[in-house]
Amino acid sequence: MEKQEYINKFAEKLSLTVEEVESEFRELYADEVLIHKDLSEDQQEQRALQRLALYYKRQLMSPAVGFEGFIIGTSDCVDIVARQKREAIELFKADPQTAISEGVTNEEGIPLDTRKEWGTGRVNNMYGKPLPENNFLRNVFGIATKSKGAELPKFFSMLVSGKQAEDESIPVFKPVRFMAIDKSNPEGDYKLNASSFTKFIIDEKMQLPKYEELVEQYCGKVQMNALEGYHSLNKEDFNRICVVEGDVSILNLEPTAFGSRIMSLEDANASLEDMDTKGVTCWLPERINIDFAEGSKVLVVGRTGQGKKKDEQGNATEEPGDVTLNVFGIYALPEYKIELPVEIQPITEENLETN
């Protein structure tokens, strides 16, 4: 069988694009050229195909299955042991006897895992052992369907950890294929876990309806004047996520002291009737790609937050402040998009090539 026949066979078997399989093959072939210099070109190519087959065989043995769709947003990467370690070290410094006797640290002051079991009731095998250096987690949200089968698309949430969670380049509002472990109830949304094979591969050939139509159908949108009520109902849910449509009135790309940029979102129709209508402040982390200018209409995906209102001196009061949005993803509606001026566009390889 010729090389291309194998590649086509692998692509069909694993619900991958031919281009993706060819890319994997090229990487392995380049590796073979480096490590097996004594082999002929045909032997190196054959070895690369064999290694690729073994890799895909492991993938087929995994409980992960193929999905296709798009990501609407990703949460911040959080180190879930950082606070626990910090508090354990502080306790050891203040009262080492208590820290040791309660199993918070060992005799050297090294923080220990104090959780006897997980939230599911399953025993924690790491109980009483030193906490890891880090334990990074990130939530990924989107709309997808299984690559094999005729299921309708569903909203999905996926928890990724470790190096996958540290990746700030997960593609948002791009057509993607990926592998994931399905832990969901057949009647509900997809609850997915990442596997060692989870990679979000952009596939521009994928035919998808308009993003805004899919978001409306499978996520729904929260009206701007209903955000406060939404937040009051859902503020105890750390994994709350909502989609808001609005017009960008202010876009400040200078990062704050905390690294976020600020965008003001307005309801243009409401502003026509009442110029004093309040907008919504959106906090944009560095990973969010800004490819639109003020005046654009956008979909904003994020988590609501609410601090305390400040007095004239800038001191926090007990009165709740305005509801804001911590942004996970943004999509500028093409028909209402205004391009960023060239002089303030982010520097990319494409920009460098055209300059």
Backbone torsions as a table, in degrees:
resi	resn	phi	psi	omega
1	MET	NA	137.3	-179.2
2	GLU	-75.5	159.9	-178.1
3	LYS	-53.7	-48.4	-176.4
4	GLN	-63.2	-31.9	177.4
5	GLU	-65.9	-40.9	176.3
6	TYR	-62.6	-44.5	-178.5
7	ILE	-61.5	-44.7	178.2
8	ASN	-63.1	-39.2	179.2
9	LYS	-64.2	-45.5	179.2
10	PHE	-62.0	-43.2	-177.7
11	ALA	-61.2	-43.2	-179.9
12	GLU	-67.9	-41.9	-176.9
13	LYS	-64.3	-38.6	-174.6
14	LEU	-104.4	8.8	-179.8
15	SER	57.6	41.5	177.9
16	LEU	-108.8	163.6	173.2
17	THR	-79.8	152.6	176.9
18	VAL	-59.7	-38.3	-179.7
19	GLU	-62.2	-38.0	179.6
20	GLU	-66.6	-43.4	178.9
21	VAL	-65.0	-41.0	178.7
22	GLU	-62.1	-38.5	178.3
23	SER	-64.0	-43.6	177.6
24	GLU	-62.3	-41.3	179.9
25	PHE	-63.2	-44.9	-178.5
26	ARG	-60.4	-38.6	178.6
27	GLU	-63.5	-45.5	-179.9
28	LEU	-68.2	-37.3	179.2
29	TYR	-65.4	-42.0	177.4
30	ALA	-61.6	-37.1	177.8
31	ASP	-66.1	-42.1	178.6
32	GLU	-62.2	-40.3	179.0
33	VAL	-60.2	-36.2	-178.8
34	LEU	-76.6	-41.9	-170.6
35	ILE	-95.4	-20.3	-179.3
36	HIS	-124.3	66.8	-176.0
37	LYS	-67.5	-23.0	-177.3
38	ASP	-79.8	-13.7	179.0
39	LEU	-79.6	152.7	175.9
40	SER	-73.3	167.0	-180.0
41	GLU	-59.7	-41.8	178.5
42	ASP	-64.1	-38.8	179.2
43	GLN	-68.0	-40.0	178.1
44	GLN	-63.3	-40.6	179.1
45	GLU	-65.9	-43.2	179.5
46	GLN	-63.5	-40.5	179.9
47	ARG	-65.5	-39.2	178.3
48	ALA	-63.4	-40.6	177.4
49	LEU	-64.3	-39.8	179.2
50	GLN	-64.3	-44.0	178.9
51	ARG	-64.6	-37.4	178.5
52	LEU	-64.8	-40.4	178.1
53	ALA	-62.6	-41.1	178.8
54	LEU	-65.4	-39.6	178.8
55	TYR	-62.5	-45.6	-179.9
56	TYR	-69.9	-30.5	177.0
57	LYS	-63.5	-42.6	176.4
58	ARG	-61.5	-38.8	-179.2
59	GLN	-63.5	-40.3	179.7
60	LEU	-68.6	-26.7	177.7
61	MET	-77.9	-17.2	179.8
62	SER	-72.6	150.5	175.5
63	PRO	-71.3	-7.7	-179.8
64	ALA	-68.6	142.7	177.4
65	VAL	-124.2	165.1	-176.8
66	GLY	-82.7	140.6	175.2
67	PHE	-130.3	156.8	173.3
68	GLU	-142.6	142.4	-177.5
69	GLY	166.1	-137.2	177.5
70	PHE	-153.2	155.3	180.0
71	ILE	-96.4	133.8	178.7
72	ILE	-98.6	-15.6	179.1
73	GLY	177.5	158.6	176.6
74	THR	-131.4	137.9	178.9
75	SER	-75.2	172.1	174.8
76	ASP	-65.4	151.6	174.2
77	CYS	-78.9	124.7	-175.6
78	VAL	-120.2	132.5	173.1
79	ASP	-89.9	103.7	-170.8
80	ILE	-76.2	-8.8	177.7
81	VAL	-102.8	-7.0	-175.0
82	ALA	-59.9	-48.6	-178.8
83	ARG	-66.0	-42.6	180.0
84	GLN	-60.6	-41.6	179.0
85	LYS	-67.1	-42.9	-179.4
86	ARG	-61.5	-45.4	-179.5
87	GLU	-67.8	-35.3	178.6
88	ALA	-65.2	-42.8	179.9
89	ILE	-66.1	-39.7	178.5
90	GLU	-64.2	-40.3	178.2
91	LEU	-65.2	-41.9	179.8
92	PHE	-62.1	-39.1	178.8
93	LYS	-66.9	-39.2	-177.1
94	ALA	-81.4	-37.5	-175.2
95	ASP	-151.7	78.3	-176.2
96	PRO	-59.1	-34.5	-178.3
97	GLN	-62.6	-45.2	178.6
98	THR	-65.7	-42.9	-179.4
99	ALA	-58.5	-41.5	-178.1
100	ILE	-75.2	-45.5	-176.0
101	SER	-65.5	-31.2	-179.9
102	GLU	-90.2	2.9	176.9
103	GLY	73.8	19.9	179.6
104	VAL	-78.2	-36.4	175.0
105	THR	-137.4	168.6	170.5
106	ASN	-92.2	-172.6	-175.8
107	GLU	-64.2	-23.3	178.9
108	GLU	-88.7	-0.1	-179.9
109	GLY	84.8	13.5	178.6
110	ILE	-80.9	125.0	-178.3
111	PRO	-60.9	139.1	-179.3
112	LEU	-114.5	157.2	177.3
113	ASP	-76.6	119.0	-176.0
114	THR	-100.1	4.4	-178.0
115	ARG	-89.9	113.5	-179.3
116	LYS	-72.3	-31.7	179.3
117	GLU	-147.9	161.3	178.6
118	TRP	-82.0	171.8	-180.0
119	GLY	-59.6	-24.8	179.7
120	THR	-79.2	-8.5	-176.2
121	GLY	95.7	-8.4	-179.9
122	ARG	-72.2	140.3	-178.5
123	VAL	-64.1	135.9	176.9
124	ASN	-88.5	107.9	-178.4
125	ASN	-69.1	-12.7	179.7
126	MET	-94.9	4.2	-179.7
127	TYR	-58.1	132.0	178.3
128	GLY	82.1	-2.0	179.6
129	LYS	-101.7	159.4	-179.4
130	PRO	-56.8	139.1	176.6
131	LEU	-66.6	149.2	177.7
132	PRO	-66.7	162.9	178.6
133	GLU	-57.5	-44.8	177.5
134	ASN	-146.8	158.8	171.3
135	ASN	-145.0	88.4	-174.5
136	PHE	-84.5	136.5	176.4
137	LEU	-132.9	149.5	175.1
138	ARG	-149.0	142.5	174.7
139	ASN	-98.0	137.5	176.9
140	VAL	-117.5	131.9	-177.7
141	PHE	-122.4	144.5	179.2
142	GLY	-174.2	-166.2	178.5
143	ILE	-130.8	128.4	-175.6
144	ALA	-155.6	168.2	172.5
145	THR	-136.1	159.0	178.6
146	LYS	-69.6	139.8	-176.6
147	SER	-63.2	-35.7	178.1
148	LYS	-105.3	128.7	-179.2
149	GLY	116.5	174.8	-175.5
150	ALA	-116.4	29.2	-179.0
151	GLU	-70.4	147.8	174.8
152	LEU	-72.8	155.5	176.5
153	PRO	-61.4	155.1	175.5
154	LYS	-140.1	156.5	169.5
155	PHE	-67.9	141.0	177.1
156	PHE	-132.8	152.0	169.2
157	SER	-127.5	139.0	-178.1
158	MET	-136.0	135.4	175.9
159	LEU	-97.3	123.1	175.2
160	VAL	-115.5	152.7	-175.9
161	SER	-136.6	171.9	175.5
162	GLY	60.3	-136.8	-178.3
163	LYS	-60.7	-35.4	178.2
164	GLN	-62.1	-38.6	179.6
165	ALA	-70.8	-29.8	-179.5
166	GLU	-75.7	-13.5	-177.6
167	ASP	-70.6	114.9	-179.9
168	GLU	-91.1	2.1	-174.0
169	SER	-108.4	20.1	177.4
170	ILE	-59.3	125.2	-174.2
171	PRO	-70.7	127.5	-178.8
172	VAL	-111.5	136.4	-176.6
173	PHE	53.8	47.5	172.7
174	LYS	-132.8	144.7	176.2
175	PRO	-68.2	123.6	-175.7
176	VAL	-133.0	154.2	168.3
177	ARG	-115.5	145.1	-180.0
178	PHE	-160.1	160.8	175.2
179	MET	-103.8	142.2	177.7
180	ALA	-157.9	160.0	178.1
181	ILE	-95.0	121.8	-176.2
182	ASP	-84.4	114.5	178.9
183	LYS	-113.1	17.6	-170.0
184	SER	-90.9	161.6	170.7
185	ASN	-78.0	133.7	-177.0
186	PRO	-54.2	-27.0	-176.4
187	GLU	-87.6	-15.5	-174.1
188	GLY	-107.9	-166.8	176.1
189	ASP	-67.5	165.3	176.3
190	TYR	-73.9	126.3	169.4
191	LYS	-110.0	107.8	-171.1
192	LEU	-114.3	147.8	170.5
193	ASN	-115.1	144.8	176.8
194	ALA	-74.8	155.0	172.2
195	SER	-123.0	177.3	178.7
196	SER	-65.3	-14.2	-179.6
197	PHE	-99.0	4.2	-176.8
198	THR	-74.8	113.4	172.8
199	LYS	-138.0	138.5	179.6
200	PHE	-94.5	102.0	-174.6
201	ILE	-99.5	118.5	178.5
202	ILE	-69.0	131.8	178.3
203	ASP	-131.0	94.0	-177.0
204	GLU	-66.8	-15.8	179.5
205	LYS	-80.5	-11.3	-179.4
206	MET	-66.6	131.6	-180.0
207	GLN	-93.4	112.3	179.5
208	LEU	-124.4	146.1	170.3
209	PRO	-61.3	176.0	179.2
210	LYS	-60.4	138.7	-179.4
211	TYR	-56.0	-43.7	-176.0
212	GLU	-64.3	-31.1	178.0
213	GLU	-70.3	-42.1	179.0
214	LEU	-67.2	-39.7	178.5
215	VAL	-62.9	-44.0	179.6
216	GLU	-61.4	-40.2	-175.3
217	GLN	-76.9	-40.1	-170.7
218	TYR	-109.8	-9.0	176.7
219	CYS	-120.7	-42.0	-172.5
220	GLY	82.1	163.6	179.3
221	LYS	-124.1	149.2	175.4
222	VAL	-101.4	125.6	177.5
223	GLN	-65.9	146.9	-175.3
224	MET	-60.2	-37.1	-178.9
225	ASN	-77.0	-3.6	178.5
226	ALA	-107.1	4.0	-175.5
227	LEU	-63.2	-40.3	-177.9
228	GLU	-63.3	-43.6	178.0
229	GLY	-64.8	-40.1	177.5
230	TYR	-60.4	-44.6	-178.3
231	HIS	-64.7	-41.3	179.7
232	SER	-60.1	-37.4	-178.8
233	LEU	-76.3	-28.8	-169.9
234	ASN	-118.2	5.9	-171.9
235	LYS	-63.7	-22.2	179.1
236	GLU	-82.0	-10.9	179.7
237	ASP	-92.0	105.6	-177.6
238	PHE	-61.9	-28.9	-177.5
239	ASN	-92.1	17.1	177.6
240	ARG	-61.7	144.5	179.2
241	ILE	-150.4	139.2	179.4
242	CYS	-140.5	162.4	178.0
243	VAL	-119.3	129.4	179.9
244	VAL	-125.6	134.5	175.4
245	GLU	-103.7	135.8	-179.7
246	GLY	-167.1	178.7	179.8
247	ASP	-107.6	136.9	-177.0
248	VAL	-80.8	114.9	179.4
249	SER	-97.6	-35.3	179.7
250	ILE	-134.4	134.6	177.8
251	LEU	-135.7	102.9	-179.3
252	ASN	-103.2	108.0	-175.4
253	LEU	-88.8	2.9	174.3
254	GLU	-80.9	120.0	-178.8
255	PRO	-62.2	144.6	173.7
256	THR	-76.0	-179.0	178.5
257	ALA	-61.6	-22.5	-179.1
258	PHE	-96.4	3.2	175.0
259	GLY	93.7	-8.0	-179.5
260	SER	-88.4	153.8	170.5
261	ARG	-102.2	163.2	-172.8
262	ILE	-117.7	134.0	174.8
263	MET	-131.3	138.4	174.5
264	SER	-104.0	128.7	-178.1
265	LEU	-110.5	133.8	-176.7
266	GLU	-125.3	156.1	169.6
267	ASP	-93.6	102.7	-173.5
268	ALA	-61.8	-37.5	179.7
269	ASN	-65.7	-42.8	179.3
270	ALA	-65.5	-37.6	-179.5
271	SER	-67.3	-28.4	175.9
272	LEU	-61.6	-38.1	-177.2
273	GLU	-85.7	-32.1	-176.5
274	ASP	-145.7	107.9	-177.1
275	MET	-67.2	-15.4	-179.3
276	ASP	-90.6	2.7	178.2
277	THR	-59.9	131.1	-177.7
278	LYS	-79.3	142.0	174.3
279	GLY	-92.5	-168.4	-179.1
280	VAL	-121.8	128.9	175.9
281	THR	-81.4	130.3	-179.7
282	CYS	-117.5	132.3	179.3
283	TRP	-100.0	119.1	-174.2
284	LEU	-106.4	111.0	176.7
285	PRO	-69.3	165.5	-175.3
286	GLU	-59.9	-31.3	-175.4
287	ARG	-70.6	-16.2	-178.5
288	ILE	-76.3	122.2	-180.0
289	ASN	-80.7	123.3	178.9
290	ILE	-102.8	106.8	-179.1
291	ASP	-121.4	27.5	-178.5
292	PHE	-141.2	163.7	-178.6
293	ALA	-112.7	173.8	174.3
294	GLU	-56.6	143.1	-177.0
295	GLY	97.9	-10.0	178.4
296	SER	-78.2	152.3	172.6
297	LYS	-99.3	131.3	-172.2
298	VAL	-135.7	157.6	165.2
299	LEU	-98.3	127.2	178.6
300	VAL	-114.0	126.1	178.8
301	VAL	-109.8	129.2	-178.9
302	GLY	-174.7	-172.7	179.3
303	ARG	-112.0	131.7	179.1
304	THR	-73.1	151.6	175.4
305	GLY	-145.1	158.3	-179.9
306	GLN	-150.8	118.1	177.4
307	GLY	-96.9	-157.6	179.1
308	LYS	-102.4	144.0	176.7
309	LYS	-68.9	144.0	-178.9
310	LYS	-102.7	148.9	177.5
311	ASP	-83.3	-174.4	-176.5
312	GLU	-63.4	-24.4	179.2
313	GLN	-88.3	-1.8	179.5
314	GLY	87.6	11.4	179.0
315	ASN	-91.6	141.9	-179.2
316	ALA	-68.9	137.6	176.4
317	THR	-104.9	-175.6	176.8
318	GLU	-88.3	-6.3	-178.5
319	GLU	-80.8	133.0	179.2
320	PRO	-60.1	141.8	177.6
321	GLY	-87.6	-168.9	178.9
322	ASP	-73.4	150.6	174.6
323	VAL	-75.7	132.8	179.1
324	THR	-120.4	173.8	-179.7
325	LEU	-123.5	123.8	169.4
326	ASN	-88.0	112.4	-166.4
327	VAL	-81.4	132.2	175.8
328	PHE	-104.3	-25.4	-179.2
329	GLY	-167.7	152.9	178.5
330	ILE	-138.5	140.8	174.1
331	TYR	-134.0	119.5	176.8
332	ALA	-82.8	122.5	-179.7
333	LEU	-64.1	120.2	-171.1
334	PRO	-52.4	-40.6	-176.1
335	GLU	-72.5	-15.2	179.8
336	TYR	-119.0	13.9	-175.3
337	LYS	-84.0	138.0	172.5
338	ILE	-114.8	125.4	-176.4
339	GLU	-69.3	146.5	174.0
340	LEU	-64.7	141.3	172.3
341	PRO	-56.9	141.7	-175.9
342	VAL	-53.5	-38.6	-174.4
343	GLU	-68.5	-15.1	179.2
344	ILE	-119.2	10.9	175.1
345	GLN	-69.5	144.9	177.0
346	PRO	-63.3	147.5	179.6
347	ILE	-75.9	125.6	177.4
348	THR	-132.7	171.1	177.2
349	GLU	-60.1	-38.3	-179.2
350	GLU	-64.0	-41.8	178.6
351	ASN	-60.8	-43.9	-177.5
352	LEU	-63.5	-36.7	-178.1
353	GLU	-70.6	-31.0	-176.4
354	THR	-89.5	-12.5	-179.1
355	ASN	-85.0	NA	NA
